[in-house]
């Protein structure tokens, strides 16, 4: 049988915990950090998040500039000249459309 990670020899960074349940990965990482050792963060500027309504790329609309953040939703969009919203994201557009639909019912 295979064995899980030896937690006395595994170092998990950025709040990760040793995975003593399965063989791989050796660390269970909090978002936005990724296995195997939680040393780097996933780039949510290029990651779909269907649970948050982000189902298409790019995550920023209207040529907004995307930067990685360490809080949910793990990215931030800065708007180009002429746009006033702080976050020009698909999530915000989808939420506004949903609110308008509810209002019109």
N, C-alpha and C positions, 0 to 999 in steps of 0.2 A: 504494500500500500504506500501511497505518497504521503508526505508530511507537510504540514503548514510551516510557515516561516518560523525560524528560531528567534523569538522576540528578544532574547538576550544579546543577539548580535545584529539586529536590524535597527537602523536609525531612520526614523521618519521625520521629515522637516515640516514646517509651517502648520503645526497642529495635527498632523497625520498620526494615526495609531497603527500599531503592528497588527497585521492580519494573521491571527492564529487559527483561522477557520478554514481557509483554503490554501492551496499551494501557491497560487499567483492571483493578484500581485502581492508583494510583501507588505505594502502599506495601504490602509484605507484613508483616503485623502478628503479633507473638506473642500468644497468648491471655493475658488476656481482651480485649485491645485490638482495635478494629475499624477497617476501612478507612473513609475513604480515607487518612488520615494518622496513624492510631494514636493519636489524641488522647483518645479516650474508650474506656471499657471496656463490653463487653456486659453486660447485667444478667442474670446466670445464675439469679437468683431467679425469672425468668419465661422460662427457656429450657429446652427439652427437650434431654436428652443421652442418647439411646438407647444409645450405647456404654457408658454408665455405669449403665444400668438406670433412668434417669429418663425415664419415658415418659408421665407424667401431671403436670399442674399441680394444685395448688401443689407445689413441691419439698419444702416442710416440712409434715410431718403434724401433726395434733392442735393446730392453731393455733400452731405454732412460728413464731417471728419470723425471717425470712430477711435476711441481710446479705451484701453483695458482698465477696468476698475476692480477693486477687491470686495465689492458689495453687490448684492443682487440688483440688477440682472447681469452684472459683471462687465458692462461696457457703458460708455457714455458717448452721445453724439453731440458734436458742436456744429452749429448751423452756419451755412454760408451767408454772405451778405444778402440782405433782403428778406431773410427769414427771422422771425422773432422768437419762436419757441426755443427753449433751452435744449430739449431733446427732440430731434426730428427722427423719431423711430417708427417702424412699422407697428410696434406695440401700441404706441400712443394713437396712431391713426386708427387702428382696429378698435381701440377702446372708445374713441370719439364716435366712430360709426355705430358701435353697439348702443351707446347712450342716445344718439339721435334716433335710432330705430325704436328704442324703448319709449322715447318722448312722443313719437308719432303714432304710437299704438292707441 
